Amino acid sequence: MFSILSTLILGLLAGYLACRIMGQGSSMVMNLIVGVVGAAIGSFLFSLIGIYAYSWIGQLLVAIIGACVLLWLVNYISSHRH
């Protein structure tokens, strides 16, 4: 139970910070989604180069970077639609 709760809190914080970094405002639910999906993206990208986060600070940084990548990708795709 604690693991799920800590994942949600970490995702919420990462999503909030990534939205602020990327200059986007969004709801708490959207921050949570962006943070959790961003954490998965960040973990995947960092694992490709052999970097793994074990502490909660490292996991937060990876999640923020992954969330920023997600937001950039969504903005890129939405601005280049015909």
Chimera marker file (.cmm) of the C-alpha trace (Angstrom):
<marker_set name="trace">
<marker id="1" x="0.000" y="0.000" z="0.000" r="1" g="1" b="0" radius="0.5"/>
<marker id="2" x="2.782" y="2.410" z="0.889" r="1" g="1" b="0" radius="0.5"/>
<marker id="3" x="4.470" y="1.736" z="-2.437" r="1" g="1" b="0" radius="0.5"/>
<marker id="4" x="1.367" y="2.733" z="-4.405" r="1" g="1" b="0" radius="0.5"/>
<marker id="5" x="0.884" y="5.841" z="-2.306" r="1" g="1" b="0" radius="0.5"/>
<marker id="6" x="4.510" y="6.894" z="-2.641" r="1" g="1" b="0" radius="0.5"/>
<marker id="7" x="4.371" y="6.313" z="-6.409" r="1" g="1" b="0" radius="0.5"/>
<marker id="8" x="1.300" y="8.525" z="-6.687" r="1" g="1" b="0" radius="0.5"/>
<marker id="9" x="2.848" y="11.281" z="-4.572" r="1" g="1" b="0" radius="0.5"/>
<marker id="10" x="6.103" y="11.135" z="-6.543" r="1" g="1" b="0" radius="0.5"/>
<marker id="11" x="4.151" y="11.190" z="-9.819" r="1" g="1" b="0" radius="0.5"/>
<marker id="12" x="2.049" y="14.128" z="-8.699" r="1" g="1" b="0" radius="0.5"/>
<marker id="13" x="5.103" y="16.116" z="-7.663" r="1" g="1" b="0" radius="0.5"/>
<marker id="14" x="7.031" y="15.239" z="-10.832" r="1" g="1" b="0" radius="0.5"/>
<marker id="15" x="4.074" y="16.135" z="-13.049" r="1" g="1" b="0" radius="0.5"/>
<marker id="16" x="3.545" y="19.436" z="-11.256" r="1" g="1" b="0" radius="0.5"/>
<marker id="17" x="7.210" y="20.414" z="-11.535" r="1" g="1" b="0" radius="0.5"/>
<marker id="18" x="7.456" y="19.313" z="-15.179" r="1" g="1" b="0" radius="0.5"/>
<marker id="19" x="4.377" y="21.347" z="-16.099" r="1" g="1" b="0" radius="0.5"/>
<marker id="20" x="5.915" y="24.406" z="-14.430" r="1" g="1" b="0" radius="0.5"/>
<marker id="21" x="9.265" y="23.851" z="-16.167" r="1" g="1" b="0" radius="0.5"/>
<marker id="22" x="7.560" y="23.498" z="-19.545" r="1" g="1" b="0" radius="0.5"/>
<marker id="23" x="5.328" y="26.527" z="-18.886" r="1" g="1" b="0" radius="0.5"/>
<marker id="24" x="2.043" y="24.663" z="-18.862" r="1" g="1" b="0" radius="0.5"/>
<marker id="25" x="-0.759" y="24.780" z="-16.373" r="1" g="1" b="0" radius="0.5"/>
<marker id="26" x="-2.858" y="21.745" z="-15.701" r="1" g="1" b="0" radius="0.5"/>
<marker id="27" x="-5.085" y="20.102" z="-13.136" r="1" g="1" b="0" radius="0.5"/>
<marker id="28" x="-3.987" y="17.860" z="-10.303" r="1" g="1" b="0" radius="0.5"/>
<marker id="29" x="-5.226" y="14.783" z="-12.170" r="1" g="1" b="0" radius="0.5"/>
<marker id="30" x="-3.300" y="15.759" z="-15.306" r="1" g="1" b="0" radius="0.5"/>
<marker id="31" x="-0.174" y="16.403" z="-13.218" r="1" g="1" b="0" radius="0.5"/>
<marker id="32" x="-0.517" y="12.911" z="-11.754" r="1" g="1" b="0" radius="0.5"/>
<marker id="33" x="-0.906" y="11.301" z="-15.179" r="1" g="1" b="0" radius="0.5"/>
<marker id="34" x="1.983" y="13.276" z="-16.666" r="1" g="1" b="0" radius="0.5"/>
<marker id="35" x="4.186" y="12.422" z="-13.679" r="1" g="1" b="0" radius="0.5"/>
<marker id="36" x="3.485" y="8.697" z="-13.632" r="1" g="1" b="0" radius="0.5"/>
<marker id="37" x="3.785" y="8.283" z="-17.421" r="1" g="1" b="0" radius="0.5"/>
<marker id="38" x="6.830" y="10.556" z="-17.375" r="1" g="1" b="0" radius="0.5"/>
<marker id="39" x="8.447" y="8.368" z="-14.728" r="1" g="1" b="0" radius="0.5"/>
<marker id="40" x="8.029" y="5.336" z="-16.979" r="1" g="1" b="0" radius="0.5"/>
<marker id="41" x="9.443" y="7.225" z="-19.978" r="1" g="1" b="0" radius="0.5"/>
<marker id="42" x="12.344" y="8.587" z="-17.936" r="1" g="1" b="0" radius="0.5"/>
<marker id="43" x="13.163" y="5.166" z="-16.483" r="1" g="1" b="0" radius="0.5"/>
<marker id="44" x="13.160" y="3.653" z="-19.961" r="1" g="1" b="0" radius="0.5"/>
<marker id="45" x="15.330" y="6.394" z="-21.474" r="1" g="1" b="0" radius="0.5"/>
<marker id="46" x="17.855" y="6.359" z="-18.648" r="1" g="1" b="0" radius="0.5"/>
<marker id="47" x="18.031" y="2.549" z="-18.683" r="1" g="1" b="0" radius="0.5"/>
<marker id="48" x="19.087" y="2.736" z="-22.335" r="1" g="1" b="0" radius="0.5"/>
<marker id="49" x="22.285" y="4.466" z="-21.247" r="1" g="1" b="0" radius="0.5"/>
<marker id="50" x="22.721" y="2.345" z="-18.130" r="1" g="1" b="0" radius="0.5"/>
<marker id="51" x="21.620" y="4.837" z="-15.472" r="1" g="1" b="0" radius="0.5"/>
<marker id="52" x="19.245" y="3.699" z="-12.735" r="1" g="1" b="0" radius="0.5"/>
<marker id="53" x="17.773" y="5.762" z="-9.894" r="1" g="1" b="0" radius="0.5"/>
<marker id="54" x="17.567" y="4.101" z="-6.496" r="1" g="1" b="0" radius="0.5"/>
<marker id="55" x="16.930" y="7.000" z="-4.115" r="1" g="1" b="0" radius="0.5"/>
<marker id="56" x="13.678" y="8.958" z="-4.083" r="1" g="1" b="0" radius="0.5"/>
<marker id="57" x="15.518" y="12.106" z="-5.208" r="1" g="1" b="0" radius="0.5"/>
<marker id="58" x="16.985" y="10.244" z="-8.165" r="1" g="1" b="0" radius="0.5"/>
<marker id="59" x="13.593" y="8.781" z="-9.015" r="1" g="1" b="0" radius="0.5"/>
<marker id="60" x="12.036" y="12.243" z="-8.808" r="1" g="1" b="0" radius="0.5"/>
<marker id="61" x="14.645" y="13.703" z="-11.171" r="1" g="1" b="0" radius="0.5"/>
<marker id="62" x="14.174" y="10.860" z="-13.652" r="1" g="1" b="0" radius="0.5"/>
<marker id="63" x="10.392" y="11.307" z="-13.462" r="1" g="1" b="0" radius="0.5"/>
<marker id="64" x="10.646" y="15.070" z="-14.009" r="1" g="1" b="0" radius="0.5"/>
<marker id="65" x="12.919" y="14.632" z="-17.025" r="1" g="1" b="0" radius="0.5"/>
<marker id="66" x="10.627" y="11.939" z="-18.452" r="1" g="1" b="0" radius="0.5"/>
<marker id="67" x="7.567" y="14.128" z="-17.875" r="1" g="1" b="0" radius="0.5"/>
<marker id="68" x="9.268" y="17.048" z="-19.638" r="1" g="1" b="0" radius="0.5"/>
<marker id="69" x="10.035" y="14.763" z="-22.580" r="1" g="1" b="0" radius="0.5"/>
<marker id="70" x="6.400" y="13.645" z="-22.621" r="1" g="1" b="0" radius="0.5"/>
<marker id="71" x="5.098" y="17.221" z="-22.572" r="1" g="1" b="0" radius="0.5"/>
<marker id="72" x="7.545" y="18.280" z="-25.294" r="1" g="1" b="0" radius="0.5"/>
<marker id="73" x="6.504" y="15.328" z="-27.460" r="1" g="1" b="0" radius="0.5"/>
<marker id="74" x="2.796" y="16.053" z="-27.001" r="1" g="1" b="0" radius="0.5"/>
<marker id="75" x="3.341" y="19.739" z="-27.852" r="1" g="1" b="0" radius="0.5"/>
<marker id="76" x="5.456" y="18.836" z="-30.886" r="1" g="1" b="0" radius="0.5"/>
<marker id="77" x="2.874" y="16.399" z="-32.255" r="1" g="1" b="0" radius="0.5"/>
<marker id="78" x="-0.065" y="18.719" z="-31.621" r="1" g="1" b="0" radius="0.5"/>
<marker id="79" x="1.653" y="21.670" z="-33.304" r="1" g="1" b="0" radius="0.5"/>
<marker id="80" x="2.615" y="19.671" z="-36.410" r="1" g="1" b="0" radius="0.5"/>
<marker id="81" x="-0.757" y="18.152" z="-37.197" r="1" g="1" b="0" radius="0.5"/>
<marker id="82" x="-2.243" y="19.031" z="-40.558" r="1" g="1" b="0" radius="0.5"/>
<link id1="1" id2="2" r="1" g="1" b="0" radius="0.2"/>
<link id1="2" id2="3" r="1" g="1" b="0" radius="0.2"/>
<link id1="3" id2="4" r="1" g="1" b="0" radius="0.2"/>
<link id1="4" id2="5" r="1" g="1" b="0" radius="0.2"/>
<link id1="5" id2="6" r="1" g="1" b="0" radius="0.2"/>
<link id1="6" id2="7" r="1" g="1" b="0" radius="0.2"/>
<link id1="7" id2="8" r="1" g="1" b="0" radius="0.2"/>
<link id1="8" id2="9" r="1" g="1" b="0" radius="0.2"/>
<link id1="9" id2="10" r="1" g="1" b="0" radius="0.2"/>
<link id1="10" id2="11" r="1" g="1" b="0" radius="0.2"/>
<link id1="11" id2="12" r="1" g="1" b="0" radius="0.2"/>
<link id1="12" id2="13" r="1" g="1" b="0" radius="0.2"/>
<link id1="13" id2="14" r="1" g="1" b="0" radius="0.2"/>
<link id1="14" id2="15" r="1" g="1" b="0" radius="0.2"/>
<link id1="15" id2="16" r="1" g="1" b="0" radius="0.2"/>
<link id1="16" id2="17" r="1" g="1" b="0" radius="0.2"/>
<link id1="17" id2="18" r="1" g="1" b="0" radius="0.2"/>
<link id1="18" id2="19" r="1" g="1" b="0" radius="0.2"/>
<link id1="19" id2="20" r="1" g="1" b="0" radius="0.2"/>
<link id1="20" id2="21" r="1" g="1" b="0" radius="0.2"/>
<link id1="21" id2="22" r="1" g="1" b="0" radius="0.2"/>
<link id1="22" id2="23" r="1" g="1" b="0" radius="0.2"/>
<link id1="23" id2="24" r="1" g="1" b="0" radius="0.2"/>
<link id1="24" id2="25" r="1" g="1" b="0" radius="0.2"/>
<link id1="25" id2="26" r="1" g="1" b="0" radius="0.2"/>
<link id1="26" id2="27" r="1" g="1" b="0" radius="0.2"/>
<link id1="27" id2="28" r="1" g="1" b="0" radius="0.2"/>
<link id1="28" id2="29" r="1" g="1" b="0" radius="0.2"/>
<link id1="29" id2="30" r="1" g="1" b="0" radius="0.2"/>
<link id1="30" id2="31" r="1" g="1" b="0" radius="0.2"/>
<link id1="31" id2="32" r="1" g="1" b="0" radius="0.2"/>
<link id1="32" id2="33" r="1" g="1" b="0" radius="0.2"/>
<link id1="33" id2="34" r="1" g="1" b="0" radius="0.2"/>
<link id1="34" id2="35" r="1" g="1" b="0" radius="0.2"/>
<link id1="35" id2="36" r="1" g="1" b="0" radius="0.2"/>
<link id1="36" id2="37" r="1" g="1" b="0" radius="0.2"/>
<link id1="37" id2="38" r="1" g="1" b="0" radius="0.2"/>
<link id1="38" id2="39" r="1" g="1" b="0" radius="0.2"/>
<link id1="39" id2="40" r="1" g="1" b="0" radius="0.2"/>
<link id1="40" id2="41" r="1" g="1" b="0" radius="0.2"/>
<link id1="41" id2="42" r="1" g="1" b="0" radius="0.2"/>
<link id1="42" id2="43" r="1" g="1" b="0" radius="0.2"/>
<link id1="43" id2="44" r="1" g="1" b="0" radius="0.2"/>
<link id1="44" id2="45" r="1" g="1" b="0" radius="0.2"/>
<link id1="45" id2="46" r="1" g="1" b="0" radius="0.2"/>
<link id1="46" id2="47" r="1" g="1" b="0" radius="0.2"/>
<link id1="47" id2="48" r="1" g="1" b="0" radius="0.2"/>
<link id1="48" id2="49" r="1" g="1" b="0" radius="0.2"/>
<link id1="49" id2="50" r="1" g="1" b="0" radius="0.2"/>
<link id1="50" id2="51" r="1" g="1" b="0" radius="0.2"/>
<link id1="51" id2="52" r="1" g="1" b="0" radius="0.2"/>
<link id1="52" id2="53" r="1" g="1" b="0" radius="0.2"/>
<link id1="53" id2="54" r="1" g="1" b="0" radius="0.2"/>
<link id1="54" id2="55" r="1" g="1" b="0" radius="0.2"/>
<link id1="55" id2="56" r="1" g="1" b="0" radius="0.2"/>
<link id1="56" id2="57" r="1" g="1" b="0" radius="0.2"/>
<link id1="57" id2="58" r="1" g="1" b="0" radius="0.2"/>
<link id1="58" id2="59" r="1" g="1" b="0" radius="0.2"/>
<link id1="59" id2="60" r="1" g="1" b="0" radius="0.2"/>
<link id1="60" id2="61" r="1" g="1" b="0" radius="0.2"/>
<link id1="61" id2="62" r="1" g="1" b="0" radius="0.2"/>
<link id1="62" id2="63" r="1" g="1" b="0" radius="0.2"/>
<link id1="63" id2="64" r="1" g="1" b="0" radius="0.2"/>
<link id1="64" id2="65" r="1" g="1" b="0" radius="0.2"/>
<link id1="65" id2="66" r="1" g="1" b="0" radius="0.2"/>
<link id1="66" id2="67" r="1" g="1" b="0" radius="0.2"/>
<link id1="67" id2="68" r="1" g="1" b="0" radius="0.2"/>
<link id1="68" id2="69" r="1" g="1" b="0" radius="0.2"/>
<link id1="69" id2="70" r="1" g="1" b="0" radius="0.2"/>
<link id1="70" id2="71" r="1" g="1" b="0" radius="0.2"/>
<link id1="71" id2="72" r="1" g="1" b="0" radius="0.2"/>
<link id1="72" id2="73" r="1" g="1" b="0" radius="0.2"/>
<link id1="73" id2="74" r="1" g="1" b="0" radius="0.2"/>
<link id1="74" id2="75" r="1" g="1" b="0" radius="0.2"/>
<link id1="75" id2="76" r="1" g="1" b="0" radius="0.2"/>
<link id1="76" id2="77" r="1" g="1" b="0" radius="0.2"/>
<link id1="77" id2="78" r="1" g="1" b="0" radius="0.2"/>
<link id1="78" id2="79" r="1" g="1" b="0" radius="0.2"/>
<link id1="79" id2="80" r="1" g="1" b="0" radius="0.2"/>
<link id1="80" id2="81" r="1" g="1" b="0" radius="0.2"/>
<link id1="81" id2="82" r="1" g="1" b="0" radius="0.2"/>
</marker_set>
